[in-house]
Amino acid sequence: MSDSGLPVVGVPKTIDNDIAVTDVAFGFDTAVTVATEALDRLKTTAESHQRVLVVEVMGRHTGWIALHSGMAAGAHAIVVPERPFDIEELAKRVGERFEAGKRFAIVVAAEGAKPRPGTMVFDEGGKDIYGHERFAGIARQLSVELEQRLGKEARPVVLGHVQRGGTPTAYDRVLATRFGWHAVEAVHRGEFGRMTALRGTDIVMVPLAGAAETLKTVPQERCDEAECVGDMSPRPRARRLPWGSVKQLPTSAPAPASSSGSDHPSPSMETVLTTDRFPDLTRTGTAVIGTRYVGDAERQQLVTDAEANALDCTAPPRGLAAVSWFASTDGETVLTLAQWDSALAHDAYLRGGGYAAPLAGPPRYRLHRSLAEEHETRVPGCLITAAFDVDGPERQRHLVDSLVAVQPEDGGHPGAISAHFLLSADGTRVLLCAEWTSIEAHQEAAEAGDHDKGHDIMSGTPGVRLTHGGRYRLHRSLSLRLP
């Protein structure tokens, strides 16, 4: 309508909360509250009948309602569209509750959640007359599978459209009122073709066209949070460490380090602190990479320095080669890159903290292809990232090969130093890490259209979805080595 010349000012209203240009859309809080209250009530009947209840909530393409309501209600498992699940692992986790003496389990599933390809027979449901995906009922299919695998009674519960109605929460009422007031003010100012958006606690105006460009999907770090605090199985209290895993908090004074056979070296390990050296992205082994929202530039520095100083003052885990912290240029996030000698070394560290490897922590990657000059001497000034969800290992390789094929033979913009394509170990993600001389050089290349061919491949390849990306500057770097 706006493109047709009509004077339009928009407000973000969707219970799915999947509009990327606003932190929250009104309607989301009410839907989460309805789902959470339902889950609270369902716990009583699940426990009295000693059943597994699979509760299906709305979320066609994104799992925000499932994530928030599941965490709020203390669900024992959450499955979302962004992360295809493994039915065997899900059944194992739910089964651990019963083995520990618990009498029930609650699984929350977004309606668009799907299993990893080949892990279970799954009814896709087909298409409606408009070409939209018609779901066949994730709760029904999951309850059948879990009952067969666990030998426990499992029942599906579909909340359906009850999430869309009813009395809005106080938060949604205030947010909708603020959106409406700012939208009317924009009309008075003649600011058409724009939309209200929530950024932190402020209401801002953004281009209306940007609202439909990308979906705001659940990032991996939010899944990691749910994994760590969820009641999936009896586990010790834990804290997250910056190098991509979790470690059990000691309940008594730690025992002296042994001289052999330990997953953690003695304090004689030499730790070399470097603050101006980019990590070697061509290093072989396993890279554990995660991003975290911290809010502002001051907290970026505080969080990064605290983690780097803690690691620099303690004996690092065996097999951890280097850790680097990058701060996003918008001041909101921190990217942590932990480089391990091997996946086995990272597995051993996770098991040392009481967690089943490699389930805990950010995703693990391995280098697939690199584009760089053989004798490159330029010093990187920034790191540009783009992360994609893909539908399997074959699609991982196809996407990377397609992007490499359109790169200019002369190296392109003089500010481009290198590009490294990393594939997640579970076959569901691709991460592009590009080194540039400066943020300004990358911006200049983007404005000149140097990236257009790559963007066309990213947006036009079936089974590929861009989830997030960013521009980062190196803040701290630790290189670890034995003396």
N, C-alpha and C positions, 0 to 999 in steps of 0.2 A: 504494500500500500504506500509506504514511504517512497519507494523507488518510482512509483507511478505519479508522484507529485502531490499526494494527499498530505496535509499537515498532521503528522503523527508524533506523539510523545508516548513512550512505553513505560510500563512498570513490570518488574520480574515477578511472575506468579506461577509457580509450579511446585508441587509437592516433591518432585524428584530431585530438586535442588541441583540441577545439572547445567545451569547457565554459567558459563565460564567467567563472564565479566562482573559478576556480583558474588560476594561471599555467601550470601544467603538470599533465597527467594521466599516471599511470604506464602504460607501454606505448608512449608516443610516442617516447621516446629509442631504444628497441629497434627500432621500425619505421624510424626515420630512419637508424639505423646499418646495418640490413639493406639499405635502399635505396641508401645511399651506397656501401657495399661493392660492390653490384651495378653501380652506375654506374662505379666505378673499374675494375672488370673489363671492362666493356663498351667502355671507351675503347680498349683494346688491339685488339679485333677491329674496331671502327669505323675505326681508323686504318689497320690492315693491309689492309682491304678498301675503304678510301676511300669510306665510306658515311655517310649521315645515319641515326642511330638515334633513334627516338622512343620513349622509355621511359615507360610508363604506370604510375603509382603510385596508391595508394589515396587517396581524398579526394573523397567524394560531394558534400559541400556546401562544404567548406573546403579550402584548398590548403597547409596547414601542412607536411605531409610533403613535398610537391613543392618548396616553397620552401626548407626546411632541407636536404634531401638534394641539391637542385640547386645551392644555394650551396656546400655542403660539398664536392661533387665537381667543382665548376667547370663546370657545365653551360653551354651556350652560349645557351640559351633556356629559359624556364620559363613554363608557362601554368597558371593556377589558375581555379577556378570564380568567384572574386570579381571577376575582371577579364576579361570577354569579349575574345578576341583578334581581331586583323585578320590574316587569312591572308596578304594581300599584304605587309604589313609584316614578318610573321614570316619569310616566304620571302626577303624582301630582306635581312633581318639574317643569316639562315643563309647566304645566297649571298655575303655580304660576306666570310665566312671563307674560302670557296674562292677568291674573287677576290684575297684577300691571300696566297694560296699555302698555306693550310691544307688538309689532306687529309681532314678528317672533321668532324662536328658531332654533338653530343648535345643533344637536346631532351627536357626532362622535362615531362610532362603529368599533372596530377591527373585522375582518371577522370571527374570532374564538370565539367571545363573545357568551354567552348563558344565558338564564334566569335561575333563581333558579328552581329546579324541582317542577312541579305542579303549577307554577304561570301563565303560558300561554301555549297555544297550539303552539308547535315549531317543525318545519320540520328539522330534523337532517341532511338530505341530502344523507346519505349512504356512501359507500366506492367506490374508483376507483379500477381499475384492479390490482393496486399495494398494495391495502389495506390501502391507505391514505384516511383520511376523506375528503369527498367532500361536501362543504358547500352549503346550499340551499338559501343563501342570507339573512344575518341579517338585512341589510338596508330595504329590501322589507318587511320582516315580521314585523319589528319594526314600519315602517311607517303605515302599515295597522292597527296595534294595537293602535298606538297613535291617528290616525284619528278617529277611532271608539270611543275611550275613551274621547277624548277632543272635538270632533266636529269641529276640525280645519283641514284644508287641509294639508296633509303631503305627502312628496314625497321622494323616495329613490334616492341617488346619489352614484354610485359605481365608485371610482377612478381607481381601477384595476391596470393593468400593466403600466399605465402611471407613476406610482411611481418608476418603475424599470429602466427607461431610461432617456435620456436627458443629459444635460450638468452638470457634477458634481460640487458641491460647492467648493469654495476655501479650506474650511476646509478638505473636503474629499480628494482633490488633494494632499494637504500637508501630510495628514495622510497616504495615500496610498504610497506616495513617501518615507516617513520615514520607513514604514513597509517593502517596497521593498529593501531599502538600507540595513537595518539590516538583512533581510533574506539572501541577497547575501553575507554579511559578515559572517553569520553563515555557509553558504556553504563552504566558503574559510577555515573556522576553522574546518570543518568536523563535525559540530553539527547537525547531522541529527536526525529525529524523534522529532523535536522541532518546535515551532511556535512563531512568534512575537506576542506581546500583549502590549496594552497601559495601564499603571498603573499611574494614575495622568497625568503628562506630560512626563513621561519617557517611552521609548520602552524597553521591557525586553523580554527574551526568556523563554518560558514555555514548559513543555512536551506536545507533540501533542496529546497524549492519553487523557489528561485531558479536551481537548476542547469539547469532545462529551459526557462527563459523565453526566452533568446536564445542564438544560436550565437556563439562567438568566432571571427570571421572574420579573414582576413588584411587588415590596414589598408593604405591606400595608401602610407604612409611605408615599410612593409616592402618593398613592391614597388619603391619608389624606391631603397632600399638595394641590392636585388638588381640593379637596372638599372645602378647606378653601379659596382658592383664586378664585375659579370659580364663574361665574355669574349665579348661579343656581336660585337665587331669591334675592329680595332686602334685604340686611342684613347689620347690622352695621359693621364697620371696626373691625377686631378682631386680637387677638394675641393668640398663642398657649401656654398653660401652661403645666408644666411638669407632671401633674397628670392625663393626658389623656383626655383633653377636651379643649374647647375654652371659652374665656371670653371676653365680650364686653369692649372695651376701654372707659373710661368715657369721656363724652364731656363737663362735668362741674364738679364742686367739688362734691364728693360723699356725699350722705345724711348720717346722723348719723345712726348707726346700731340700729334696733329695738330690743326690749327686747324679742319679741316672734314672732312666725310665720315666721321667716326668714329662707332661705336656707343656710345662712352664719352666724355662731355664732359670738358673740361679741368677742373683743380682749382679753377677760378674759380667753379664751381657753388656756390651758397650752400646750406648744409645747416642747417635749423632744427630743433633738438632740442626736443621737447615730451615731458613725462613724465606729464601728467595729462589729455590730450585724447584722447577716443575717436576712432577713424577715422570718416570720413564713409562709411557703408556704402551710401549712395545714389550714390556717385561713379560716373560712367560709365567704361567701359574694361574691363580684364581684371583679375580678382583671382586671385592665386596663393596658395592656402591649404593649409597642411600642419601636422600635429601630430607631435610627437616625444616619445617616452618618455625622460625624463632621470633618474628615480629618486626624487628628494627635493626639498624646497623650496630647500635650499641650492644644489643644482645648477641648479634653475630660474633662480635669480638670477644665478649665475655664467655660464651659457650665454647668457642674454638680454643681460646687460651686455656680455659679450665681443663678441657679434655687433653690438649697437647701437653700441658704441664703435668697432669696426672700420669700420663703414659711415659713421659720423659723421666719421671722420678721413681718408676717401679720397673720390675723385671717384666718385659713384654712376653707374650705367649710365644712358644716355639713355633717357628714357621712363618711368623709375621715379618714381612720384609720392609714395608714402608706404609706410612699413613699420611694422607694429605687432606687439608681442610680448605675448601673454597667458599667464598662469600659471594652470594648473588649480587649483581649490581643494583637491584631494586631494594636491597637492604632487608629482605624478608626471609631468605632461606640460607641454609648451610648445606653444602654437599661434602660428604666424607667418602674418600677413596682409600680403602684398605687393600693392600696387595700382599697376597699370601704365596708362599712357595708352591703350594698345591692345594687341591680341594681336600685331600686327606688331612693336611695340617689344620685346615679350618674345621673339618669334622671333629678332629681330636680335641680342639679347643671347645667346641660346642658341647661335646660329651662331658668334658671336664666341668661344665656348668650345669649338668643335669638335663640337657636338652637333646632331643632326637635330631641329629644332623640329617639334612641341612635345613630343617624347618624354621629355626629361629633366625631372626635378623633380616637385614636387607637382602635383595637378590644377589646371587653370585653370577659372575660373568667370566667369559674367556675371550681372548682376542681372536677375531676371525680374519680380518684384513686391515691393512694400513696403507695409507697413501702419504708418502713423504719423500723428499729428496734424499739421496744416499748420503751426502755429506752436508747436511743442513747445519748451519751455524747460527741462524736467527734465534733469539730468545723469545719464548712465548710470553705474551702479556695478558692473555685471557684464555679461558676455556669456554667453548660453546657446546651445549649438549642438546640432544633431541632424543626422546625415549618413545618407543613404539610398542604396542601390544600386537602380537601376531598369532596366527592360529596353528602354529606348529614349527618344527625345525626346518622343514622344507621351505616354508614361507620366510623364515629367518634368512636363509641363504639367498633366496630369490630376491628379497628386498635389498640386501647389501650388494649383490651383484648388479642389480639394476641401477642403484645409486652410483656405484663405481663406474659403470659404463658411460654415464653422462658427464663425468668430470672432464674438464678441458685438459688436453695433453700438455699445454704449456704451464700448468699449475694454477691458472686462473688469476685471481686478484693477488697483487704482490704482498698483501697482508696475510694471506692464507699460508700457514706453515705445514700443517699435517691434518689428516683425518683418520680416526681409528674407529673401527666397527666392532663392537663387542656383542656377543650372543649370550643370553642367560642360559644357565645350565639346565633349566626346566623346559627350554624350547618355546617359551611364550613371549619373550621380549628381545628387542634389539636396542642397543644404546649407541648413539653416535657421539663421539667426543672429538671435537676439532680444536686445534691450537691455532690461535691468531696472534699477530703482533700486538694488536690493541682492539679495544671495544669499538673505537671509531672506525678502524679499517673494516671490521665486520659489518658495521652499520652502513658504511659507504657501499660495500659490495651488495648488501641486501637492497638498498635503494636503486642500485644500478641494474637490478634484475639478474645478478649472477646466480642466484639460487633458484630461479623459477623452474628450471627443468627438474631439479630435485624435488621441489615442492609438488610438482605435477605427479611425480611417481609416488610420493608419500600419500597424497590424497586420492590417487586414482587406482591404487593397487588393492584388489579385494583381500579381505582378511588382515588388513593393516590399519591400525588406529593410533594416531599420534596422541600420547597421553600428557606429556609435559616436556618442557625444555627450558633453557635459561642461559644467561651470560654470567660467567663467574670470574673472579680474580682470586689468585692463590693467596691464602692468608697465612697458613702455617704448613710446615712439612717436616715429617720425622723419617729419617732413614735408619734402619735397625740392622746391626750386623754383629756377628760373633767376633771377639778379639782375635 
